[in-house]
Amino acid sequence: MSMPVVSIWDNTIPGAQPHHPRASAWDTVWPLTGGTAWVFYSNPGQTRVRKPVILADGFSAGKSDPDALWNGLENGEYPFISKLKEAGFDLVLLGFDERSASITDNAAVAIQCIEKAIADREGTAELTVGGFSMGGLVTRYALAKMHHDGDEHETATYLSYDTPHNGAWLPISVQAFAHFVKDNWGNLPGFGELLSSFSRMVNSPAARQLLRWHIETVTAEARQDRARTDFLAELERVGSWPPGVRRLGVANGTGTGAGNNIPAGVTAMRTTGAELTGTRLDTQDTGEQVVAILKKTADPEIRITTSGLPDIDGAPGGLFPEALNLPGRPANFGTAAMLAGLLEGEQAELTYNATTFVPSVSAVAAGEIDDPDALYSKIDPADSELDHFMCSSENQGHTVITVELGEWILDKLQTP
């Protein structure tokens, strides 16, 4: 079963039970201000790191769960932790007290972790530092800032795993529906917290920085949020990338230009009950488009329009993570359908559950996701800001560890 490393949903949906087993497999814990690092030594009896690989958790709500991270890394298609340890590497999993906090805030936690690894290290082996999804941006900024500020990070290799270097995508129709539900039913006794949870996630500091297009309210215009503009400026101020560090990255999407066959401008979710009569959410198309019609019984309908966006839902890339712990394993449009079903008392009509979340060109920093040609073209290695990258042979779930990507990473880490 495909199993993401970044478990977006375990803490996001109130009351949902984790899908993973509890297995405290780490050897020691480093408490950090604003986070925690869980350390897996490569050899029994080891008490200090020797060849540390620091990998940071990605975006979600609430605190990082080490069991979820361990499960996604070890119990999927490729046992990544075991393979790292067999190759002589010590894994340091970096988690955050609030995964939806701003990237710059969590970068301060990453800097603490890097400094702790250097202080704890036995020997002089240089570090590998990176992360999954947002974690790759957190550590990229942390390393660049350390260099800019004159602090030693002693890092030889940077590694990102399906990181949205050039932005992530959540359909505007889905964002609008999340806010619509919160505005109208967020105060319902017993259900309000659940019905508001998706909207809160969309409007969190990290989501505003990660999403290329964002809307804060139902009536807002789809645009780049000011928080993202400010973060990109800050990243540029510190040099964008840490100089002298080898940059590696992998994408859960294809690099051939082959998309996921989700068409543009079609209905992905439609309500079937009385409470939300006539509500529908569409996939994104180019040009001017009505992407959603939102309708509460006895109220006038609200039309959500976009203009100038690319047909991105079907683009090559890592697919929006599914909630493995919920019936039907809802993803982005699927979560909208789940919320609609709770309000309607009957299942919504769902045509497409998961669409592209991190386009391949973003994951390997090879092009802007604003450009439809770049989204659907074969990726030229010369266009990438990474030194080496690997794309999946097919479009996979975001942050799923596969054999081809796992083996490529291990090979690169063992080849200076």
Residue pairs with C-beta under 8 A, 6 or more apart in sequence:
1 76
1 324
2 76
2 77
2 396
2 397
2 400
3 71
3 72
3 75
3 76
3 77
3 324
3 400
3 401
4 72
4 321
4 322
4 397
4 398
4 399
4 400
5 58
5 69
5 72
5 73
5 132
5 161
5 399
5 400
5 401
6 57
6 58
6 59
6 60
6 72
6 132
6 133
6 134
6 135
6 321
6 398
6 399
7 18
7 19
7 20
7 60
7 65
7 68
7 69
7 72
7 321
8 58
8 59
8 60
8 321
8 323
9 16
9 60
9 321
9 322
9 323
9 324
9 325
9 326
10 16
10 18
10 19
10 20
10 60
10 65
10 68
10 325
11 60
11 61
11 62
11 63
11 65
11 99
12 60
12 61
12 62
12 197
12 198
12 201
13 194
13 197
13 323
13 326
14 193
14 194
14 197
15 194
16 323
16 325
16 326
17 325
18 65
18 67
18 68
18 325
19 324
19 325
20 65
20 67
20 68
20 70
20 71
20 72
20 75
21 67
21 71
21 75
22 67
23 67
23 70
23 71
24 66
24 67
25 40
25 70
25 74
25 81
26 38
26 39
26 40
26 66
26 70
26 93
27 39
27 40
27 41
27 46
28 38
28 39
28 41
28 47
29 36
29 37
29 38
29 39
30 36
30 37
30 38
30 39
30 92
30 113
30 116
30 120
32 109
32 112
32 113
32 116
33 108
33 109
33 112
34 96
34 97
34 98
34 101
34 105
34 106
34 108
34 109
34 112
35 64
35 94
35 95
35 96
35 97
35 106
35 109
35 112
35 113
36 64
36 66
36 94
36 95
36 97
37 54
37 92
37 93
37 94
37 95
37 113
37 116
38 66
38 69
38 70
38 92
38 93
38 95
39 49
39 90
39 91
39 92
39 93
40 81
40 84
40 85
40 90
40 91
40 92
40 93
41 47
41 49
41 85
41 90
42 50
42 51
42 84
42 85
42 86
42 87
42 88
42 89
42 90
43 85
46 90
48 120
48 121
48 122
49 90
49 92
49 117
49 120
49 121
49 122
50 88
50 90
50 121
50 122
50 123
50 125
51 88
51 89
51 90
51 125
52 89
52 90
52 92
52 117
52 121
52 125
52 127
52 128
53 84
53 89
53 90
53 91
53 92
53 127
53 128
53 129
53 159
53 413
54 92
54 94
54 110
54 113
54 114
54 117
54 127
54 128
54 129
54 130
54 139
55 91
55 92
55 93
55 94
55 130
55 131
55 132
55 135
55 159
55 161
56 94
56 95
56 96
56 106
56 110
56 113
56 130
56 131
56 132
56 135
56 136
56 138
56 139
57 64
57 69
57 93
57 94
57 95
57 96
57 99
57 131
57 132
57 135
58 99
58 131
58 132
58 133
58 134
58 135
58 136
58 399
59 99
59 100
59 133
59 134
59 206
59 207
59 210
60 99
60 100
60 201
61 99
61 100
61 197
61 200
61 201
61 204
62 98
62 99
62 100
63 95
63 96
63 97
63 98
63 99
64 95
64 96
64 97
64 99
65 95
66 93
66 95
69 93
69 95
70 81
70 93
72 399
72 401
73 79
73 80
73 81
73 93
73 401
74 80
74 81
74 82
76 400
76 401
76 402
77 400
77 401
77 402
77 403
77 406
78 401
78 402
78 403
78 405
78 406
78 407
80 401
80 406
81 91
83 406
83 410
84 91
84 410
84 413
85 91
87 410
87 413
87 414
89 128
89 413
92 113
92 117
94 109
94 110
94 113
94 131
94 135
94 139
96 106
96 109
97 109
98 106
99 106
99 134
99 206
100 201
100 204
100 205
100 206
100 207
101 204
101 205
101 206
102 205
102 206
102 209
102 227
102 231
103 134
103 137
103 138
103 141
103 206
103 209
103 210
103 231
104 141
104 231
104 234
105 205
106 138
106 206
107 138
107 139
107 141
107 142
107 145
108 142
109 138
110 129
110 138
110 139
110 142
111 142
111 145
111 146
111 151
114 127
114 129
114 142
114 143
114 146
114 153
114 155
117 127
118 127
118 152
118 153
118 154
126 154
126 155
126 156
126 157
127 153
127 154
127 155
127 156
127 157
128 155
128 156
128 157
128 158
128 159
128 413
129 139
129 142
129 143
129 153
129 155
129 157
129 158
129 159
130 136
130 139
130 140
130 157
130 158
130 159
130 160
130 161
130 248
131 137
131 138
131 139
131 159
131 160
131 161
131 163
132 161
132 162
132 163
132 399
133 161
133 162
133 163
133 164
133 358
133 398
133 399
134 163
134 164
134 206
134 210
135 161
135 163
136 159
136 160
136 161
136 162
136 163
136 165
136 249
137 160
137 163
137 164
137 165
137 210
139 158
140 158
140 160
140 163
140 165
140 235
140 241
140 242
141 234
141 235
141 238
142 153
143 153
143 155
143 158
143 241
143 242
143 245
144 235
144 238
144 239
144 240
144 241
144 242
145 238
146 152
146 153
146 242
147 153
147 238
147 239
147 242
147 243
148 237
148 238
148 239
153 242
155 242
155 245
156 245
156 246
156 416
157 245
157 246
157 248
157 412
157 413
158 241
158 242
158 245
158 246
158 247
158 248
159 248
159 249
159 409
159 413
160 247
160 248
160 249
160 250
160 363
160 386
161 249
161 250
161 399
161 405
162 250
162 251
162 252
162 253
162 318
162 358
162 363
162 398
162 399
163 249
163 358
163 363
164 210
164 358
164 362
164 363
165 249
165 362
165 363
165 364
165 365
165 385
166 212
166 359
166 361
166 362
166 365
166 367
166 368
166 369
167 210
167 211
167 212
167 228
167 362
167 369
168 210
168 211
168 212
168 357
168 358
168 362
169 211
169 212
169 213
169 312
169 313
169 317
169 355
169 356
169 357
169 358
169 359
169 369
170 202
170 207
170 211
170 320
170 332
170 357
171 268
171 281
171 283
171 284
171 291
171 313
171 332
171 333
171 355
172 213
172 215
172 222
172 284
172 291
172 292
172 304
172 306
172 309
173 268
173 281
173 282
173 283
173 284
173 291
173 292
173 304
173 336
174 281
174 332
174 333
174 335
174 336
175 202
175 214
175 215
176 215
176 218
176 291
176 292
176 294
176 304
177 279
177 281
177 292
177 294
177 336
177 339
177 340
178 198
178 199
178 201
178 202
178 336
178 339
179 199
179 202
179 203
179 215
179 216
179 217
179 218
180 218
180 294
180 302
181 195
181 196
181 198
181 199
181 339
181 343
182 195
182 196
182 198
182 199
182 200
183 218
184 296
185 191
185 192
185 195
185 343
186 192
186 195
186 196
186 199
188 195
191 342
194 342
195 339
195 342
195 343
198 335
198 336
198 339
201 207
202 211
202 214
203 216
205 227
207 214
208 214
208 225
208 226
208 227
208 228
209 225
209 227
209 228
209 231
210 228
211 225
211 228
212 224
212 228
212 369
212 370
213 222
213 223
213 224
213 309
214 222
214 223
214 224
214 225
214 228
215 221
215 222
215 223
216 225
218 294
218 302
218 304
219 302
222 306
222 309
241 247
241 385
246 387
246 388
247 385
247 386
247 387
247 388
248 386
248 387
248 388
248 389
248 409
248 412
249 363
249 364
249 365
249 384
249 386
249 388
249 389
249 390
250 363
250 364
250 389
250 390
250 391
250 392
250 405
250 408
250 409
251 317
251 318
251 358
251 360
251 363
251 364
251 389
251 390
251 391
251 392
252 317
252 318
252 319
252 358
252 363
252 392
252 395
252 396
252 397
252 398
252 399
252 400
252 402
252 405
253 315
253 316
253 317
253 318
253 356
253 358
253 359
253 360
253 363
253 391
253 392
253 395
253 396
254 316
254 360
254 391
254 392
254 393
254 394
254 395
255 316
255 360
255 364
255 378
255 379
255 389
255 391
255 392
256 316
256 378
256 391
257 316
257 376
257 377
257 378
257 379
258 316
258 394
258 395
259 314
259 315
259 316
259 356
259 376
259 395
260 314
260 315
260 316
260 317
260 319
260 355
260 356
260 395
261 314
262 283
262 313
262 314
262 352
262 355
262 356
263 283
263 314
264 283
264 284
264 285
264 286
264 311
264 313
264 314
265 282
265 283
265 284
265 285
265 289
265 311
266 282
266 283
266 351
267 280
267 281
267 282
267 283
267 351
268 281
268 282
268 283
268 313
268 333
268 350
268 351
268 352
268 355
269 280
269 281
269 333
269 336
269 337
269 340
269 348
269 349
269 350
269 351
269 352
270 279
270 280
270 281
270 348
270 349
270 351
271 277
271 278
271 279
271 280
271 340
271 344
271 348
271 349
272 344
272 346
272 347
272 348
272 349
273 340
273 343
273 344
273 345
273 346
273 348
274 297
274 344
275 296
275 297
275 343
275 344
275 345
276 294
276 295
276 296
276 297
276 340
276 343
276 344
277 295
277 297
278 293
278 295
278 301
279 292
279 293
279 294
279 295
279 340
280 292
280 293
281 291
281 292
281 333
281 336
282 289
282 290
282 291
282 292
283 311
283 313
283 314
283 352
283 355
284 291
284 306
284 309
284 310
284 311
284 312
284 313
285 311
286 308
286 309
286 310
286 311
286 372
287 307
287 308
288 305
288 306
288 307
289 305
289 306
289 307
290 303
290 304
290 305
291 304
291 305
291 306
292 303
292 304
293 301
293 302
293 303
293 304
294 301
294 302
294 303
294 304
295 301
295 302
310 369
310 370
310 371
310 372
310 375
311 372
312 356
312 359
312 369
312 375
313 352
313 355
313 356
314 355
314 356
315 356
315 359
315 360
315 369
315 375
315 376
316 356
316 359
316 360
316 361
316 375
316 376
316 391
316 395
317 356
317 357
317 358
317 359
317 360
317 362
317 363
317 395
318 356
318 357
318 358
318 360
318 363
318 395
318 396
318 397
318 398
318 399
318 400
319 331
319 354
319 355
319 356
319 357
319 395
319 396
319 397
319 398
320 331
320 332
320 354
320 355
320 356
320 357
320 398
321 331
321 354
321 357
321 397
321 398
321 399
322 329
322 330
322 331
322 334
322 353
322 354
322 397
323 329
323 330
323 331
323 334
323 335
326 338
328 334
328 338
328 353
329 353
330 337
330 338
330 353
331 353
331 354
331 355
332 353
332 354
332 355
332 357
333 350
333 351
333 352
333 353
333 354
333 355
334 350
334 353
334 354
336 348
337 347
337 348
337 349
337 350
337 353
338 348
340 348
341 347
341 348
354 397
356 395
357 398
358 398
359 369
359 375
360 366
360 379
360 391
361 367
361 368
361 369
361 374
361 375
361 379
362 369
363 391
364 379
364 384
364 386
364 389
364 391
365 384
365 385
365 386
366 374
366 379
366 380
366 381
366 383
366 384
366 385
366 386
366 389
367 374
367 375
367 379
367 383
368 374
369 375
379 391
381 389
388 412
390 404
390 405
390 408
390 409
392 402
392 404
392 405
393 404
396 402
